[in-house]
Amino acid sequence: MELLRAHLSRVRIPEPTNRVYKNECCISFETPRSEGGLFVDLSSFLAFGKEYVMWNYEKTGNPVYLHIRQRKKPVSEDRPLKKPTLLAIGVEGGFDGQEPEYEETYNIIILPDYISLPFPSVELPEKVRFAVDAILLAEGAERKQQLAAWTAEKKKTSAYALDLPQINNGVIIPPSGWKCCKCDKTDNLWLNLTDGMILCGRSNWDGTGGNNHAIEHYLEKNYPLAVKLGTITADLEAADVFSYPEDDSVEDPLLAQHLAFFGIDFSSLQKTEMTTAERELDQNTNFDWNRIQESGKDMVLLFGPGYTGLANLGNSCYMASIMQVVFSAHSFISRYYREHSLKAAFDLAPADPTLDLNTQLTKLGHGLLSGKYSIPAVEVDVKGNCSDDTLNVKQEGISPRMFKSVIAASHPEFSSMRQQDALEFFLHFLDQVEQANAGRSDYDPSRCFKFFIEERLECPSGKVAYNKRADYILSLNIPLHEAINKEQLDAFNKLKNDKMLEGQEIEEIVRPRVPLEACLATFSAPEEVHGFYSTALKGKTTAIKTAGLTTFPDYLVLHMRKFVMEEGWVPKKLDVYIDVPDVIDITNMRSKGLQSGEELLPDTAAETSETTIFNANEDIVSKLVDMGFNSLHCKKAAINTSNAGVEEAMTWLLSHMDDPDINDPISNESLDADFSSVDESSVATLISFGFQEHVARKALKISGGNIEKATDWIFTHPEETDPVPTEATSSTPMAVDPGVPDGSGRYKLMAIVSHMGTSTHCGHYVAHVLKDGRWAIFNDRKVAVSLNPPKDMGYLYFFERISS
């Protein structure tokens, strides 16, 4: 006790604003439930496992810790399982995580000799007691980053409900016996609340559901709201009302009035159909996407190094699937596991290692690859006996809360508990890794995915221009017309139509089967670029664009564009199989740069820059003046949009009418300042694509800061770009960046990320990875031998270069 009093100056009482860690070690995945428990530093409020607490003592000299241990209470064999009624976790009616109960004990530990004092105890100094009480009462920082319970968002009141038009056309809806007005469907029926039409719902990706007649009716008539028949009861709040323009389930506060208009007495109706939310809940309960998850098969679970599962933190499967694949790449294994110990990472970490990406990636790498946490989750019954059936016992895995917190800190969507696009997360992750290793190209593992694309533009003059940009993924269109099973598809569609006329469901779905080779061909296929400014012709024309790769990455990532927009901006997922071979060769996709006999478009960038900045196009100015705008303002608009056109100038003018310097005379200084006043992060993004800084700034200024429009402008104005030196007689171009890998164009398939659901922002993601000569499935915590990996159903395909 005297020793503790001697160290009181190193003890702090946490304030409400302090981050308190008490559920997980900041450098490992040890928790209070681990064998050695968890040690909370009473000065920094960081937590450490038993193996790592001495590292903190040696680094900081902080000697006093709260030791927390949790021991699982025995599980009753007859504990009932409740069926969920809400799409939620950790709330009444939600999914029961079957979380066991734990007994918790506390001690005060003084290092370096691990002197232990019991807590609670009135003999402890008051400052220590206050500090520990505050820590135990505090909401753990880990928990603040991840909601303990999440629920489907509450439906919003539709903006169309209060003023909904209803047509008095004499329609009276009977209490039963409904049928689609355009086919024989008698289920999944929707009543349009404007004209009373009863129509079937959307067709699901697997061929089930309706025939899209309700959505087609909306696209034709623009009548916004529909209610699902069979969900209307005396409890009107439970009725399923859908708003087509808002593309979501909504509340209709006047639903009773809208139903009465068509003679519907809702008080007597019974529920016969599942709502959209209930159907989603049913999918989450059953997880019955059999093919991708390989459900219904006796799967051999895998344990050990490289086979550690990741706990789902609430719609975090997009992150889990990507990280399992990333940590199968040699560069990430080397950077954050083999060549970087936890001790080295902690020594290099800032005062709070939970906020450092490299530290948390090292922690994650060791957690996934060491095998330390890839062990069966043992159940203990009330008699104290342990289950020995390891073949059917899932592992506890690890919960990557701290990693998710730091990787999502700069991204509001990834910080949420909503489902996200795995592709967007992959690109965001690589961008963050690149920034975290800036200035150390030899340390940056993200470069194993990086490559350069060269686009060749040829105008009618026969002269050409070349543009280079960096990328991490090859995004491929899916040419359905290249399907190799057209005869079977024709027969299926005929049978489907016949069955529909008879009011029957079709049992077996036939999907288009497109070869990956055809998808790769679409990337390099010639494409027309309209509005291209030719410096040879001194005017806009149509150019032909082709593309190729100037470097081949160590790992090639192919993104299949399965999500497209139909007429009316209705999103649709292509229901298609992709025939993906185990080995591909993309050598023919290498771009060879300027070839012998080719002539570059004239380089008039400097001249154009002079005339563009100081001379406004008189035709553009006169047309704007005719519209009633001030002549000086019109000249500024034309100059600041590089004389791109009347529309571009007007857009600039309307958004700068209130600028304080709008009436100032045109000068070099004002124009220079104007071109520099763009968002620096957008400039950095375009530079990372391989564009020059002055071109990036100009494009952003002209496009109003929109990166996508700026990119399009650069591609259609190659005269603004300084030519990249290329040997005219060389068959292989010089590397754009010496730190980017290059090599053979032969690759082998090493991983697949598959998606189940109608949108990238809902459903479920699963990863399949080729490890140790066999395929393994990584489905959150579940890791098992994959007997039949869904190679034809991937969303992202990862290929590893075959070394020569």
Secondary structure, 3 states (H helix, E strand, C coil): CHHHHHCHHHCCCCCCCCCCCCCCCCCCCCCCCCCCCEEEECCCCCEEECCCHHHHHHHHCCCEEEEEEEEECCECCCCCCCCCCCCEECCCCCECCCCCCEEEEEEEEECCCCEEEEECCCCCCHHHHHHHHHHHHCCCHHHHHCCCCEECCCCEECCCCCCCCCCCCCCCCCCCCCCCCCCCCCCCEEEECCCCCEEECCECCCCCECCCHHHHHHHHHCCCEEEECCCCCCCHHHCCEEECCCCEEEECCCHHHHHHCCCCCHHHCCCCCCCHHHHHHHHHHHCCCHHHHCCCCCCCECCCCCCCCECCCCCCHHHHHHHHHHCCCHHHHHHHHHCCCHHHHHHHCCCCHHHCHHHHHHHHHHHHHCCCCCCECCCEECCCCECCCHHHCCECCECCHHHHHHHCCCCHHHHCCCCCCHHHHHHHHHHHHHHHCCCCCCCCHHHHHCEEEEEEEECCCCCEEEEEEEECCEEECCCHHHCCCHHHHHHHHHHHHHHHHCCCCCCCCCCCEEEHHHHHHHHHCCEEEEEEEECCCCEEEEEEEEEEECCCCCEEEEEECCEEEECCCEEEECCCEEECCCEEECHHHECCCCCCCCCECCCCHHHHHHHHHHCCCHHHHHHHHHCCCCHHHHHHHHHHCCCCCHHHHHHHHHHCCCCCCCCCCCCHHHHHHHHHCCCHHHHHHHHHCCCCHHHHHHHHHHCCCCHHHHHHHHHHCHHHCCCCCCCCCCCCCCCCCCCCCCCCCEEEEEEEEEEECCCCCCCEEEEEEEECCEEEEEECCEEEECCCCCCCCEEEEEEEECCC
